[in-house]
């Protein structure tokens, strides 16, 4: 499972090797999320992975291994359908166990990436059993008392939760994490009053099956065969479409867009920020892009914005106007950072209170599994 | 050349048949662009197609035939490299002739889709010879005295130019035409103060070779082979990237974005509109999508906006929130209209002066060849 990607996978952005950017404790890293290199150790927490057979579950394991996350025991959990499957991790083979309310009595930490209904049932059970939960689903993100955390941004929101003492910490939605990792350094400097976001979202956000369908459909399209549409109700290959989440018939916003609106306010702990978004799926495998227009509370030059971003934890700037070299989803794929470029003064404004950005981030890593593991690291 | 598309071409969006939406003289059509169904007729203008072997040149012929554009003679022109090739049109076979300054003495109308430098040289020569030019390039768009026309929007700008009397009329850039066909009905009703546009642009905007490279790269990626990058300096298949036009190193905007800014002001004949744009190429064959955030001079409800769009010439509304059915590039491909959906009140504003839209339009048709033929029809 921890295999190197084939060339085909690399070309699809499905198996691109990390460019060796495993985070180090540099001045850019926030103290609490510095890695504790340990691997299996008797002093580490007892860890459970919930939903281990999914795309994010598999990525949890890759990232825990890459970052030598300390653990004394590891438990692989999934629905009854996947129970009995074998999972290799850190040189050992584990049998996937069925997720039940009794799964967590001997665990200190559970990384959840399960469906909303399973999460609503089992995450509180885990917490009640003294197991601290980091949850990748949307089930508890907007629940009062549940911190919604991007470690580079608001790690202080989880200060009251201790490892092995229960509690739930929510991982924000992928497009929120990727946008805010880039935008927050600017927000902290001058204040963001309003954001207009248009996304270019990868298949991975809809799970492994969506990535496989995109590949299948692409082959079918190239061969002139009828298109298989099991996951989405329309052709995805060589096409794009408004995000597949439900649309509020009154507001006209889909759930993905409302997550961006609501989660931004919670993470920034403010009601004063205004967000509008248009979320779109594009035929890319596993990294999202976002075009972001910022209205600021105070003037900021492009050079100041670029400097803020260059010094920000979890951000890499690619902004070469002369060579037309800016972030792309393939550059971001399998890397940890959020890549930012197209840093420009908004020429539609008469003042210097507008900045345009273009950001790319790996949806499965920083958009999901990596951010959750960083939260877990902050608990150590 | 006028063949029906294969199933493969349809699936790629390269050969999708028109859904029979050849424009008719309905109440939606503006009077001057109503079709004059005639075909070859002794009373029709003598027509030249310049750059006939390119993607837009080929589309000129398809559209002239579909709309039974009247002509008494047809001349096929291209660079020396393509001279001698055969082109079928309306049941006759033509030999492509080399474009020279003397090509236009016996022509009343020339549809140009050639490179910028060829256009700068030969379009004035054509005009001087009494041949009226409709030019698809950017060469003369911002030139004083050259009307920049989208017939549904500002046909009055070309009122002083007469067929067979010389003169140049410029076709706007594809992303401008597609955005403004949708936005202008709203602008005419309440005034657009500011637009924030993010584009999702197809390969076709970079020409036939870019479409072929996207198909080739996609096969290579699926087969795990090295990627061919002759047209763009990076992988396009399963990826996206900031538009390939040159970037102004001071402003940070690329040429495609500046076209949107400048052409909007010229077409709307105002200096008061403000535009910021982020132009991005996505792996789609021939229809552009655009996410558009509008700041209005006066309040407008969503119902009012939808009604304006439903009644607008050249616009089709697909805006089904309940079924999550909105415009896609494949729906727009090979069709004439600009498709508009995601019509929403911008919830980031406290007033009712913000509207979000998502539009899709065929880049080769309305974005280029169709708009030029509509201009030619308005000259008849």
Interface residues (C-beta under 8 A of the other chain):
Chain A: X6 X7 X8 X9 X10 X11 X12 X13 X194 X195 X196 X198 X200 X215 X218 X219 X220 X221 X222 X223 X224 X225 X227 X234 X235 X237 X238 X239 X240 X241 X242 X244 X246 X247 X248 X249 X251 X252 X253 X254 X261 X274 X275 X276 X278 X280 X282 X283 X284 X285 X289 X291 X293 X302 X321 X322 X324 X326 X328 X329 X330 X341 X342 X343 X344 X345 X346 X347 X348 X349 X354 X356 X358
Chain B: X6 X7 X8 X9 X10 X11 X12 X13 X194 X195 X196 X198 X200 X215 X218 X219 X220 X221 X222 X223 X224 X225 X227 X234 X235 X237 X238 X239 X240 X241 X242 X244 X246 X247 X248 X249 X251 X252 X253 X254 X261 X274 X275 X276 X278 X280 X282 X283 X284 X285 X289 X291 X293 X302 X321 X322 X324 X326 X328 X329 X330 X341 X342 X343 X344 X345 X346 X347 X348 X349 X354 X356 X358
